Each structure stands twice: as C-alpha cells, then as structure tokens.
Amino acid sequence: LVLELNQMIIPTYGTVPDQQNLHTPEWADFDGKPDSLFFSDGQRRIDFVLVYEDESKKMTHKRSDRKKQKRKRQVYESNLINNGLQLEATRSVLDEKLIFVKVHAPWEVLCTYAEVMHIKLPLQPNDLKTRDSAFNWFSRFFRVDENIIKPEQEFFTAPFQKEHLSNFYIQDKDTFFNPATRSRIVSPLFRALASWHGVCRDESWSVLVRLMVSPSHALSVLQSSFRHLSTDPDCPSERYLLYREWAHPKNIFKLQPLDFIRKYYGEKIGIYFAWLGFYTNMLIVAAVVGVGCFLYGCLTKDNCTWSQEVCDPNIGGNIIMCPQCDKACTYWNLTITCESSKKLCIFDSFGTLVFAVFMGIWVTLFLEFWKRRQAELEYEWDTVEYLEQEEQVRPEYEARCTHVVMNEITQQEEYVPYTACGKCMRMTFCASAVFFWILLIIASVIGIIVYRLSVFLVFSATLSQHISGTETIRKYLTPQTATSVTASLISFIVIMVLNVIYEKVAILITDFELPRTQTDYENSLTTKMFLFQFVNYYSSCFYIAFFKGKFVGYPGNPVYWLGKYRNEECDPGGCLLELTTQLAIIVGGKSIWNNIQEVLLPWVKNLIGRYCAAARSEKVVPRWEQDYHLQPIGKLGLFYEYLEMVIQFGFVTLFVASFPLAPLLALINNMLEIRLDAWKLTTQFRRMVPQKAQDIGAWQPIMQGIAILAVVTNAMIIAFTSDMVPRLVYYWSFSVPPYGSHSSHTMKGYINNTLSVFNISDFKNASKPFSPWFGNQTTCRQVYRDLRYPPGHQHQYEHNIYYWHVIAAKLAFIIVMEHVIYFVKFIISYVIPDVSQKTKSKVKREKYLTQKLLHENDLKVVKKTMGKIAEKIIKGVDSTF
C-alpha cells in the first residue's frame, strides 16, 4: 500500500522549491461559531486538524533554527496541497503562538485513495431475508431508542473502483464516506508524504515525526460537542448522541450502539467495545451460577458436620493443637477456628465442584461464541479481507532507517534500522530485561512469604495480649487471619507499585526493540506486559493455592525456609479460605483502584487546563481549540483497557473454584467499565485517528491459553487446596469398617480421625514452646491434615494408609475432571462453527454481486467492442471480394 501511495503522490518533497512555488494554506479568522465542523465557507468539512507553534513567536530557539523549521513546515504543507488536500489556517483564540491548520479532503481525493487503499464501500442494500431472533422481543427493552440513533442500513460492499462509480450506492456524496472512513483515507497521506524520497534518513524527518506524534504538534480528528446538540443544522451531533445514549450512567443496562461507535471512532475502538460488551453479557450467566453456588453454601453450612465438630466444646474443645511456630507460639484449642470453619463451609462445598466444572465449560462457550460474533462483525464492518500490507510503518521505525539491505521478494534495495546482528543483540537485551523483571517479581513474592512467616510469629506471641476486646473479637482476629489480611494488603500494594514501574520499563524495552508496524509494536508489548502481569498478579495466589502448607514436615521435624523461617501452615480446614481472602482483596482492590485512576487523572488534568484557559480569556473558543486542550489518547490506544480486562478474565477463570463470587464482581466492574471508558472517549480525550482492526489481536490466543490452564488450576485447587477429596475418602471408605467404626457412611468423627497426634516429649529444643503445658494431656494435634501414624506405632510419624488413599483419590480426581472438561470443550468447539450460516450466505451473496456488477459489466463492454470490430472486419472482407 505504501508503494501504491508513493506512486500516486507527487514527488516534490525530495527537492527544496523556490519560495514563490510553495503553496500555502488559506488564512481565515474564527467566525464565532463554536460548534462548526467546517471551513469558514461553511461548505468544506474538516477531516483533520494540524497544530503547530508559530516560529516567529518562539523565543527558545535561534533565529536560523526557527527559519529552517518554518521552511520545512511550509514545504510539507505545500506537498499536502499539491496532492489535492485543501488547507485553511486559523490562529488560536486563547494563545497567539498556536496556529491550527484545518485539512479537507475533496471528493476526487477521497475516491482516488479509496481505490488505492482497496476500501470496501456500499454496493447495494442487503436484500437477504433475515429471521428475527426469538430473544428480539426481550432485547428490545435494552436497545438504544431507534428514533434517536437510527440503525445502520446493511449493505453489500465491494472494493471501490472509480471506473465503476455508477455501480456503487451513492445517494449523497457528503455522506458516502462516513467520518471514520474519511479520516482513515487521509491519514496515510501524511505519513507517505513525510517519508517520500528517503526523508527518514534526513534530519528534517525528525520535525515531521514530531508533527505526527508529539502533543505540541498534534494531528487529530475534529469532533462535535458532547454537551448539547449543534446549533448549526449542517453540523452533525454524533458525539452528543454517543454521550447521551452510550456514555451516560443512565444507560448502564442498555446495549451499546456498536455500529454508530464504529462509524464515529473506527473499527479498532468498535471491536474493543463489542468484545467487552459480549464478555460482560456472558458474565451474567456465570455470575448467576456463582451466586447460586454461594447461596447453596450459605444454606448448607449449618449442616456441615466437620464444622460442627470443630465448634462442639465436647469434641473441638477437647482437642489441643500443637504450636504453629517455634518457641514463641503456644498450644491452642481447636474451637478458636470455629468461625473460620463455618465460613469455609460456604466455599468448600459440593457447589464449588459444580461451579468449577461449569466455568470450564463456560469459558469454552464464551470463546467459541465470540469467534462467531467476531466473524459477523468482520463481515458487517468490512474487515474480512483486511491485509497486513494496509498498515503503515511506524515513523519511529522509519526515522532510524540507515542500513541498506536487499529485499528477497522485490530484489530491490531498502533501508532498515539495524542489521541482522544488531537485531539479534536487541532481542537478547530485551529478553534479558524482561527475565530480570520477572525474577524481581518472584523476589517480591518471596519477601511477602518471609513477611508471613516472621509476622505470624509475632502475632502468635503478642496478639492475644494486646487485644482488650470481647471474646467475639478474639474469635475473628486470630493470628492466621491477621497475617493473611495484612499480607494480602501488602501484596496488593507491591503489585500496584511494580505494575506502574514495569509499564514504563516495558515501553522503553519495546521502543528499543523498534518494531516495524503499530500492530507489531502492540503485540510485542502485549507479550511483555502480560508475562509480567501474570507473574505479578497471580504469583501470590499460586503460592497460597499450591505451595503454602504443603511442605511443612511435622512438629518434631519442621521444614525451614532459608534455614531460618519455619514454613507456614494452613488452618485445619486448609488454605482455601485464605485464597478466597486474597482473591477478594486483589480483584476488588484492583477494580476500585483502576476505575478511580481512569476517571480522576484525565478529569483533573482537563479541569486544570480549563481553569487556566478560563483565567486567560472569556472569549468564544472554536471546537478544534477546545479539543486541543483535551488529553491525547496515547499511541497505545486501548492497550491498557485490554490488559486490565484480560487480567480480570484470568482471575475469573483460574481461581474461580475458591471464589464463586468473582464473576459477580467482574460483572459489576465491567458494567461500570463500559460506561467509564465511553465517558473518557467522549468527554476527556481527543478523538483518535480511526484505525482498521480485524479482531482483538494477540489477546485472543492469550485468553485461549488461560482457558486451558484454568481447567488444570481449578482441578488442583479442589484436589489439593480444598478439603473436599479427603472428606469424600473418609465418608466412603474410612468411616465404615474395615477402617472405621461406624455402621453406615457418615462424616462423624472426621476431625478426630484426620488430625494427626504428636507427643509433646518429642519436641526438639529448637522448636519446643516457652509456654508451659496445661492439663494432664501428653499429646497435641497437628494443625494440618498430614495423616500420620500416632506416637508408639511401629511407623510413628510416617504417613498412614489414609494418606495414600487420599493422594490416589486426588490424582484420580484431577485426571477425571480434566479429561471430562477437555472432552466437553472439544465437543463444543467442534459443534459450534466459527462462522454462522447467515454470515456465510451474506459473504457468498456479496461475492456474487461484486462479480456480476463490476466484472461482468466489463465483459459485456469487451464483447460489445469485439462484436463491432468483427463486423468491420467482415464488411472489409466482403468489399474486397
């Protein structure tokens, strides 16, 4: 596409023309119409706005430098005019140093470059009969009022060709190219003109790069006011309608006007909101099932036999637990964990297993149905045949093109920014930097673990002495709870701080890597950021779920971290409740923090800007100047929005077996997120240059990888973190003979049979508690269900037969659950086609019409011409005879 554009563009930039040969923009004063989106004549629509600082007003550069910079700008503007664009300059109302250059693309320019860029445009209205969905009657209550935002008419489209102009559906030349298409046609011209004749290897390119990407020399698309309808009847009010019917909080339960969003902002923003809306809608089902499982746990917790035994003063009250740390910790009574055992019954129930299996199937349904929806949008938004060649090279890449290489395909010389050896060195350095930061995160996780071990020792020794509250406070504020909550809060703070730092580091690394196109840049940054965020956000959860309390030894022979800190143990019910606490704090805290940050930062910046502008003047300000003082959306666009949602997707799927309310929290957050993102785009940010996008990019395979990993993690959480499998083994095998004494299957006696016995005389001096033993008992129970033989047995403190039954059951459970869910996932993926039959019919119909209207007409003309030639030849032969 770049080669085609360069062939179309008049090559005048390689030379410096005389001053009298330069074409300059028209000058016009502001006409006092703040809502106008047209030139001063009121006829030509503004497609782009360039902003620069008047060189004659600058006081920070030498006169020769200012003169040289002015000359380069004038040549660039002259090239824009030579290639058909129309320019009109207007001085700023608030700042005399700023000059706004408005750009208009005439009809001929739009047609010419639409054909070069192979842009698909309406051929004829869609004449296929469509069946109304059975849910249309229900969804109409949530749609945008069609009298306010009219539904977009469906068309069959084809790549635009000027010679077949009469075959295209043109009712009005002013509306044939929608605003997003006009901007997308014009924007490559700026880059192509800037890179003509190898300017990227000249210092003048740096000025043009700044013109393209620097806020001080901004390139933006004009937008209407969002506060009120335009007073000018010729000026559209798309932004106002989007704010009122999409971004306003009152529309939180309404469906999004996706076609209108795409028409105004382009496909790249449209596909993001389409994906986010689809994900949010699918979360409704997951949230309902999750709440149902949570309520099931709440209703059945009073029937939880093992929890009743913990709270029973005749059972749990007579069980003395061994100290959980060396020397400073004391013996304690099992009934202290009564309240936490009741809470654990809510999450560690049969409903958790059902919900984990359901989520494994739900995530497959979500991804498969999204593929279908994405295929529909690809057709409706004409991105089916979107080619990589259509994407422009990044100016930062072209600015460093200094090495000459031979292109293997074209067999022509081309310029690249580095050699093969230089590229290898860059990739090695970038990979090493990413690996270093991942190790830094792991080091921070180890620091949190050391904090847990050391603080638990302090809490166990001093917490009961410093709490002067009632017995209720003592029940809830146990050393385990205090350690878990404070460690989760510190972990959250460390995560957010490292997140802010690494974002800047990842951008620096990717900039140094120097990808060629914006898609390559975003994919490279996506990989780095997700690897970091995966370790940063999920490492503490993986530690609690799969490592904490698993390798602790037993009271007489504990395992130590770093040879000093005794490995921490789980509560008698396992680490599931702590994992739930960790997830609730991170998911809830991350959502609140991100939403506050997204709302407050741009709002405060714009508020300060408006205050400063109001202090300078109370004049009427034109629309382009109002937009200039908004925040730039940034070169990464919606990257951070995708990253935030995919990280949330990981929390909803990877650890959902421990926290069934995660989909509900995600649903509430996403309903707010859609409106907050819409509010930011319509009110706080400049309108970004519309871009084409076929899909959600690298995020799709990342979500597929998370979906596969989620089956494994949830199966392992149920098997190794929760207490479900040991309870089932006891119920079916060890509560009845030959191992048990009950006549029928029951959960009675579970606590007494699963807490291993330890003789206090077997304590080593290094771990023997300072506090004196109370009572006449000579044994204590291990906190965790390590299932060992009691003292006096010939294999004392070794794992008993119950332990090996439990291990076998856990492994069998993981294998069965994984294979069942993976088999169902495979069946679902096979049964649900990626493209619906309706979309396939539309594609075939469109190809047929394109062939019939565009190609067969050419054949008819050729046949008609050849027939006339044949008649002339025959007449000539007859006359000769």
N, C-alpha and C positions, 0 to 999 in steps of 0.2 A: 504493500500500500504506500509506503514511503517513497519507493521508486516511482510509482504512478503519480503521486502528488508532485514530486520533483519535476516530472516531465510536464505536468500541467502548469507549474508555477513559472512565471517569467524570471529568468536568471539574472537579476540585476544586483544582487547583494554582493557578488564577488568583486565588483568594482566600486569605486567611490565616484559617483556622478557629480557633475557641477552643481553649484548651488541653485542655478536657475532651472535645472532639470528635475529638482526634487518636487514631489507633490506633497502638499501639506494639508492637514485636516481643516475642515471648515470651522470657523470660530463662531460661537453663539453664546449669548448671555442666558442665564437661567430665566425662564419665562414665568416663574412664580407658581407653577403647577407642581405641587409636591408629589402627586401620585402619577405623574406622567411617565410612561414607559416608551416614549417615542422621541425622535429628534425634535428640534424646535419647530419644524414644519408640521408636526402632528401626523405625519403620514408614514415615515420610516420607523420600524420597530427596532428598539435597541436589543441586540443579541449578546453583546459583551461590553464590558467596561474595563479600560486600562487606566491605571492611576500612576502618575509619576510626580516627582518633585521638580518644580521649575528650577532649571540650572542657574538662571540669573539670580534666584533668591537664595541659593545656597551660600553659606559662609564658612563651611568646614573644609572646602577643597580649594586647590589652587585654581587660578583663572584658566590656565591652559587645560587642566583636567576637566573643568566644567565645560569648556568649549568643545573638547574632544568627546565628552559624553553626550553633549547635546547633538553633535554631528551624527553619532551612531544612532541615537534615537530618531532623528529626522530621516535617516536612510531607511531605518526599519519601518517607520510609518509610511514612507513613500512606497516601499515594496508592498505593503498591505493595500494601498490604493491602486497600485499598478495591477494587482491581481484581482481587482473587481470589488473589494470591500470599500464601504463608504464610512468615513470617519468625521466626527464632529467633536471639537474640544470645547470644554466649559471650565472656567476657573471656579475653585471651591468658594462656597459662600462663607464658611467658617474659617478657613485657612488659606490665605492668598498664595502660599507656596505650592499647594496641591492643584494639579490640573487633571481633570477627568476626560478621557478620550472615549467617546461612545462609538461602538462599532455596529454597522448594519450590513447584513449580507443580502444583496438583491436576489431576485428570483433566478436570474441566469447563473449567478454564482452557486446558489443552492442546488440547482439542477445539475450543473456541471460536476460538482464534487460529490453529490449524492450518487451519481453514476460511477464515479471513480472509486468511491468507498463501498459500492455494492449494497447500499442501504435499501432495505425492503420497504415498499410503500404500498398503500391500498390499491388493489386492482379492481375488485368489485365486492359488494356486500356479501356476507356469508349467507348462502341460500340453503344450507343443510337444515333439515328439521331436527330440532332438539327436544328431548323429553324432559319435562320438569321433574326434578328430584322429589322423592317422597317427603323430604325434610324441608322443601321450599316454603311450605306454609308456616313452618316453625321458625326458620331462619329469617323470614321477612320482618319479624319483630325486632331483629337486631341489626338490620341493614340501615345504611345511611338513606335519608329521605331522597327519593329519586327526583323530586321536584326541585331540590337544592343542587345536588350533584347528579346530573343525568348519567345513566350507564353508558359506557363507551360502546359504540356500534362495532360489531365484529366484521372484519374484512378478510378476504383472501388477499395476500400480498405477494409481491414479486420484486426482485432487484430492479431498481429504477433504471430506465433507459430513455434518453431524451428523444430518440427517433421514434419511440412508441408512446409519446406523451399522451396521445389521444386515447390510448387504451387504459390509462390509469384513471382512478376515480377522483377527479378534480372538480369539486364544486366551488371552492374558493381558494385562490392562490395564497391568501394570507393565512389560512388555517390548514392547508395541505401538509405543510411541515409543522409539526407541533413544537412547542418551545424547547423541549429536551432534544429533539432531532436537529433543530436549527443550531443549537449550541454545540452539539456533537459534530456537526458538519464543519463548523467554523473553527473549532479548537485545534484540529490538526494543522490548519494553515499557519497558525502562529509558530508552532514548533518546526514545521517544514521550512518556512521562510527563514527562521533563525539558523537552521543548520545547513543552508544552501552553500555550495562551493567550499565545503570544509571549514566553515567558520568556527567549528568546535575546536580547531587547533589554533585559533587566533585569540588574543586576549579580549577582543571585543565580544566574544561569546559569553564571557562572564557577566557582562552587562545584560545580555539577553536572558541568561539564566536567572538573574535577579528579577528581570522583568516578568519572568514566568512564575517564579516560586516564592519570591520574597514578599512579605506583607507590606513593605514600604513601596513596592512596585507591583501592586496586586492585579491579578487577572481574575475577574469574577463575572458571574451571570446575574443580571438585574432581576429583582423580584418585586412584586407589588406589596402593598401594606397589609399587615395581618390584623390591624386594629379596627378597620372599618372598610366598607365597600368603597371602591374607587369612585370619586366624584366625576371622573371623566368617563363618559359612556363607552368610549373607544378603548379604554384600558381594562384588560381583564382583571379579575379579582381571585385568581386561583389560590394565592397564599392565604387570603382571608377565609375562603371556603375550607381550606385544609385545616386552618387553625380552629375554626368553629365546629366543623363536623368530624375532625380527626384528633387534633391535639388537645382539645379542651377536656378537662377532667370529667365533664358530664357524659362523655362518650365512652367511658371506661368499659361498658358492657356491649358496645356496638362493634360490628365488624368494620374492618378497615376498607376505605375506598382504594384498593390496590391499583386499579387501572389509572385512577386520577393521580395517585402518587407517582406512578411510573411516568405518566405523561408530563409531570411537572419536574420531577427530580432525576428521572432516568432509571434505567433498568437495574443498575448496581444498588441503589438505595431501595428500589422497589422489591428486589429479590430478598434483601435482608428483612424487610418488614413482613413480606409474605412468609418467610421461614419462621420468624419469631411468632407471628400470629398462629401459624399452623402448630408449632411446638406448644404454644400456650393452650390452644384448643385441645390438643391431645393430653395435656396435663390434667384436664378436667376429669377424665376417666380415671387416671392414676390417683389423683387426689381423692376422689370419691371412694375408691377401693382402699386406699391407705387410711382414710378416716374410719371406714368400716372396720378395718383390722384393729385400729387403735381402740375404737369403742368396744369391740369384742374383747380385747384385753382388759379394758376397764370393767366390763360386766363380769368377767370370769376371774378376776383377781381374788375375790373373796373365796373362791373355790380352789385356790391354789394350795394344795396340800403341803408342799415343801415349805412355802412361806408361812403357813400356819404353824408348822413345827418350829420354825425359827423364832416366831413370836410367842410360842407357848412357854410359859415360865417353867413347866414341868419337863420340857424337852430342851428347848434352846436355852432356858435359864440354867440348866444343869451342865451345859457344855461350856467348858473353859477353853478359850482359843490361845494358841501359842503367840508370843510377841512377834510383830511383823518387822522388827529391826533389831539390831544388836544393842544389848546393854540398856539403852535409854528407854526402850519400849517396855510396856508392862503386859501382863496377862489381861485378858478382857473376856467379857461374856458375849456369847453369840447373839443374844437378844438386842444388842446395840444396833445390829444391822437389820432390825425388823422393818423399819420404814423403807430402806433401800430395797429389801427383798420384795415388798409389796409393789414398789414402782417397777421392779424388774419383771414381775409377773405380767405387767401390761405389755411390755415389749418382747419378752421371751415367751411367747405363746404359740399355739398352733397357727394362729392368724399370721404370724411372721413368716412361717414357711409358705403359706398360701400366697402371701403378698410377694415374697421373693421370686416364686415361680411365675406369678402374674407379671412382674416387672421385666423378667427375662423375655417374656412373650411380647409385652407392651413395647419395649424398645425396638424389637424387630418390626412390629406393625407400624410404629412411628417412622422408621427409616424407609420402609417399603412404600407406604402411602405418600411420604414426602417425595420419593422419586417420581411417583405418578403425578403428583401436584406440580413438581418442578418441570416435568415434561409438558404439561399443559401450559405452564407459563412460558416455556421456551417457544412453543408454537404461537401463543397469543401475543407475545412480545417480540416475535421475530428474531430470536437469538439461536434458533436451531442450527443455522449454518454460520454462526459467528466463528471466525477464524482467528488464530493467534496472530496472523500477519496483519490484522487490522489494528493491533495495539502499537502505540507509538513507543519509541525508545526514550528512556528517561533522559532529561537534559544533563543530569549529573553524570550519567554514563558517557554521553557524547562529549562533554566538556573535557574528559580525560583521554580522548582517543588520540594517542600519539604513536602507536606501534602499527606497522603495516604488515598484514598477513594476506595470504591467498585464500579466497573463498573456494571451497571444494566444489560447490554446486554451480556457481556462476563463473568460476575460473577467472575472477577479477580481483584486483587488489582492494582491500577495505581496511579501515582503521579500527583498531581495538585498543582498550585502555591498558592491557597488560599482555605479556607473553604467556605461554603455557607454563613455564617455570614460575613466573610471577603469580599466576592464578593458583598453582599448587601451594605456594607459600602462603597466600592469602587464606585459602581454605584451611590449611593446617593451623594457622594462627587463630582463625575464628573458632574452629572446633576445640582447640585447646582452651580458649577463653570461656566457651560455653561449659566445658567439662569442669573448669576451675570453679565456676559459679555454682554448678550443681553440687560439687564437693563442699562448697561453703554452706549451702543449704543443709546438707547432711550433717555438717559440723554443728549448725544451729540446732538441729533436731537432737543431736547427742547432748548438747548443752541443756536443752529442755528436760531430757531424761535425767541428767545429773541433778538438775534442779528438783525434779520429782523425788529422787532418792534422798537428797540431803534435807529438803524441806519436810518430807514426811517424817523423818527422824525427829525434827524439831517440833512439828505439830503433835506427834505422838507423845512427846515428853512434856509439853507445856500447854497444849490447848485446853485440856480439862482443868488445869489450874487457873487459867486466866478467864475462863467463861464463867460469869456470875449470873447467867440467866436461869431460866426454868429448865425443867427436865425435857421439855419439848425441844428447846434449842439444842440441848446436848444430843438429842436423838438425831437431829438433822445435820448438825455441824460436827461430823465425825472427822478424824484425821484424813481418811480416804477422800471424803467429799471436799474438804478444804484444799487438799493437794490437787485434786482433779480440776476444780474450778479455777484456782489461781494459775495452774499450769496451762489450762486451755486459754485463759485470757492473755497470758504472756505469749503463748504460741500464736494467737491471733495478731497481737501487736508486731511480733517479729515477722510474721508472714506479710503484713501490710507494708512494713518498712522495707524489707528486702524486695518486695514487689515494685515499689516506687524506684528503688535504686537500679534494679535489674532492667526495668523498662528502658531507662536511659542507656544502660550498658548494651543491651541487645540492639538498640537502634544504632549506636556507634559501631558495633561489630558488623551489622548488616550494611551500613554505609561504607565501611572499609572493604567489605566483600564486593561491593559495586555490582549488583545485579543489573541486567540489561533493560528489562521492562518493569513496569509497576506491578504486574502480576508476579513476576519472578521475585521482586522485592518483598511483596506481601507474603508469598509462600515461604520464602527463606526466614522472614521474621516470625511467621506463624509457627514454624517448626521450633525455632529457638525459644520463643516465648512459651509455647505450650509445654515443652520439655521442662523448662524452669518452673512454670506454674504447677505442673503435675507433681513435681517433687516438693515444691514449696507448700502447696495446699494439702496434698494427700499424704505426705510422709508421716505426720503425727497420727493420722487416722490408721495408716497401715501398721504403725508401731503398736498402738493400743489393741488393734484387732488381732494381730498375728504374732506379736513378739512379747508383749507385756504378760508376765505371769506364766510364761510357757517354759522358761529355763531358769528355775529358781532353786532347784535342789530340795532339801527338806531341812527342818530346824537344826538338826545336828550337823548338817553338811551343806550350808547355803552356798549359792553361786554369787560371785562378786564381779561388779563392773570395774574395770581398770584396776583390779586388785584392791579396791578400797571401798566402793559403794555396793552395798548389798542389793541385789536385783529386787525390784519392787514386785509385789504380789497383787493379784486381783482380789476383789471381795469374794466371799463364799459363793456368791451367785455368778461369778465370772466378771469379765471386763465389758460386757455388753452395755451395761448402764453407763459406764464411763465413756464408751464410744458414742453413745447417744448424746451425752452431755457435750462432748467435743464437737460433734456434728451440728448440734443446735446452736452452739456459740459461734462456730465458724460460718455456717450458712446464714444464720440470722444477722450476725455482725457484719459479714461481707456485704449482704444486700443493703442494709441500712447505710453503711459507710459509702458504698458506691453511689447510691441514689442521692445522698446528701452532697457528695463531691460533684456529681454530674450536674446537679441543679445549682448549687451555690456558686461554684467557681465561675462559669460563664455569666451568670446573673450579676455577680458582684463586679466583674470586670466591665460589663456593659453599663452597669449603674454608675461606676466611676467615670466611664467615658461620656455618658450622657450628662453627668453633673458638670464635668469640665467644659463640655460643649455649650451647655446652657449658661455657664458663667461667662463665656466669651461673647455670646450673641443670642438674641431672641428672634432672629430672622427666620423666615420660612426656608426650610432646608429641602433640597431635592431628594428624590428617592435613592439615587445612586450614592449620594453622600451619606445618607442615613445607613445604608447597607455597608458602606466602607468602615464605619465605626463599630460594626458588629464583629464578633470573634471569627477568625478564619477556622474552617473545619479541620484543617491539618492535612498533610499529604497522605496520612494513613487512613483517612476517612473513617469507615465503620469498623476498622480492625479491632479496636478495644471493645466495641459492643459485642462483636462475635466472640472475642476471647472470654468476656465476662459470662456470656450465656453458655458457652461450651464447658467452662469450668463448673458452672452450676449444673449442667447436664451430667457431668461426672459425679457430683455429689448425689444427684437424684438417683443415679443408676448403680454406682459402685458400692455404696454402703447403705442402700435403702432397706436391707434386711434388719438393720439395727435401729432405723428411724423412719417408720412408715409415714410420719407427718411431713417428710422432706418434700414430696410432690405438692402438698398443700401450700407450704411456704414458698416454693418455687412458683406456683400458680399466682399467688397474691403478688409476689415480686414482679412477675412478668406482666401482669395486667397494669401495674404502675409503670413498668419499664417502657412498654409500648408508648404510653401517653407522654412520659418524660422525654423519651427520645424524639417523639414527634414535636413536642413543645420546644425542645432545643433547636431542632432544624428550622422550625417555622418562625421562631422569635429571637433566638440568641446567636445564630450562626449565619454567616453569609451563605448564599446559595452556591453549592459546589457545582463544578462543571459536570454535567450529566455524562455518565460513562456506561458503556455496554457491559453486561455480565451475563454469562450463560447459566451459571449455577453459583453455589456458595463457596466454590473453590476447594482449598485444602481442608476446610472444616468437615466436609462430608466423610473422607476416609478416616479422619481423626475420630469422629463420632462412631463410625463402624468399629474401629479398634476398641473404643471404650465399651461398646455394646458387647463385644466378645469377651473382654476382660471382666465385665460386670457379672457374667454368669459364674465365673470362677470365684470372684471375691465374695459374692453373696452365698455361694455354696460353702465356702470356707468359713465365713462368719457364722453361719448356722451350725457348722460341724465343730469348729474349734473355739469360737468366741462365746457363743451362747451355750446354755446348759441343756439344750433340747435332746441331743443324742444320748448323753448319759442318763437322763431321766427315762427315755424310751427303753434303753437297755435294762435299766433297773425294773421298770414296770413289766416288761415281757419276760425277763429271764431271771433276775436276781431277787425279785420279791416273793417268788414261789420256789418250792423245792426243785432241784437239789441244793440251790444256793441260798434260798430264802426260807423263812419260816411261816409265811402267810399261806392260807389255803387258796386264795384267789389273787388275781393280779391287782395290785394296789400300789399307791405311791407312799403309803405309810411306812415310816422307818427309813425313808430315803436319806435324810440328813445324817442320821446316826450311822448309816452304813457307808456313806461316801466320804466323810471327814476322817482322814487317817489319824491314828493315835500315835503320840510321841511321849516317851518317858523323859521327864524333866531332868533326870540324873544324867542323861546322855548329851546335855548341852556342853559345848566346848567353852573354855574360859573366855575366848574372844567374843562369843555371842551370848553368853549367859546374862540374863537381865539383872539389873541392880535391885529392882523392886522385889521384896520378899514374896514368897509363895503363900497364898491364902487358902485355908481349908485343909482337908485331910487328903485331897486327891494328889496322886503322884504322876498324873499324865495330863497332857493338853492336846488339843486337836490342831491339825494343820489347817491354815486358812483356805487354801486351795484344795480342790478335789484331785489330789495326786494319786489316790488309790494305792496305798502301800500296805504291806503286812504289818501287824502291830508288834510292839516290843515283846520279846520272849519267843516269837516264832522262829523256826529254823532259818527262814529267809527274811528276818526282820528288816523293815525299811526298804525292801525291794518291792517292785511293782507286783500287784496280785493279779489273779485271773480276771477280775472285773476290769482292770485297766486295759488288758489286751483285748477283751471283748469290746470295750468302748472304742479303742483305736481301730479295730477292724470295722466296727459299725460306722465310724466317722469316714473312713476311706471309702467304704461301700456307698455311703450316702452321697459323698461328693461325686463319685463316678456315675451313679444312677441319675442324680439331679442334673449334672452337666450333660450327660448323653440325652436325657429326655428333652431338656430345653433346647439343646443344639439340634436335635432331630425336628422338633416342632418349628424352630427358626428356619431350618432348611425347607420344610414343607411350605411354610408361609411365604418364603422368598420365591419358591418355585410356583406356587399357585397365583400369587399376585403379580401380574405383569408390570414392568416398569413404565409402559406406555399404555394408556387406556384405548379401547377400541374406538371411542369417539374421537380422540386426538388423532389416531391413525387415519380415520376416514377424512378428517379435515386436511391432513397433510397430503393425502392422495388427491383429494379434490383440488387443492391449491396447485399441485404439480400439473394436474391435467389442464387447469385453466391457464397456467403460465405457458404451457406448450401450445395450447390452442390459440390464445390471443396474441402471444408475442412471436412464437416461432412459425406457426402455420401461416400466419399472415405474410411473413417474409417469403415462405414457399409459394404462396399464391401470387405474390408480386413477381417472383422469379419465373414461375410458369407463364404468367401473362406476358412478361417481357420476351421469354424464349419463344412463345407462340407467335408474336409479331415478327420476330426475327426469322422464324421458319417460313412464315407466309411470304416475306420479302424474298427469301432465297428461292422459294418455289416459283414466284412470279418472274424472277430473273431467269430461271432455267427455261420457263415456258416461252418467254420473249426471245430467248436465244434460238430455240428450235423454230 
